[in-house]
Amino acid sequence: MRTNARPSPRRCNDCSPANPHDEIAALTEKIKTLKEERDQYRTASETFARAMNVLTIENDNLRRDIEKHRSSNVTSLPSRR
């Protein structure tokens, strides 16, 4: 004789959290730690971006100075043809 009754789901004591409040507290702490880490990376990336901007401006200024000196001191040689 068959019945249509379904077996009740078995619970694994090791699978369920011992205390949901402890798990929530641990996850909240992990979120806080990850946010702090993110902020440190953000600060570092902003510092590198500022340094790159300064170096780019300095590089452009040096190129302009070189071009000024080249154009004022260099004369073209006559062609040998």
N, C-alpha and C positions, 0 to 999 in steps of 0.2 A: 504494500500500500504506500503510495506516494502522497506527500503533503506539499502544499504550496508555501509553507512557512519558510521564511528566509532565516538562515543562521544569524545570530547576533554578531555584530562586528567585535572582534577581540581587541582589547586595548593592551598596548605594550607599556608597562610601567616605566621602562627606560626611555621610551620615545617621547612621552609627554613631559613638559617642564615640571620640575619639582614645585616651583612657586612662580607663577606668572609675573608677580611683582618684581622678583629678583631678576628675571629675564629682561623685563622692561627697563629696570635700572641699569643693567649691564649694557643693553643696547643704547640707552640714552647716553651713557658714559662714552661708548664707542663713537657715537655721533659727535659728541663734544670734541673728542680727540681728533677725529677726522676733519672737523671744521677748523681746528687750530692748525693742523698740518696744511690744509688748503690755504689758510691765510698766510702761512710762512712761505709757501710756494708763490703765492700772489705777490707778496712783498719782494721776494727775490727776483721774480720776473719783471716787476716794475723797475727795480734797480738796474737790471741788465738792459732794459729798454732805454732808460735814461742814458746809460753809458754808451750804448750803440748810437743814440742820437748825437751825443757830444762828439764821439769819434767820427761820425759821418760829417758833421759840420766842420770839424778840424781837418779832415781829409780834403773836403771841398776847398777850404781856405788854402791849404798847402798846394793843391793843384793850381789854383788861381795865381798864387805867388810864383810858382814855377813857370807858368805860361807868361806872366809879365816879364820875368827875367829872361826867358828864352827869346821872346819877341823883341826885347830892347837890346840885347847883347849879341844876338846871332844875326849875321848877314848871310845872305845866300851867296854861294860860290857861282862864278860864271860857268856856263855850260862849256864843255870841251868839244863840242861838235864843230 
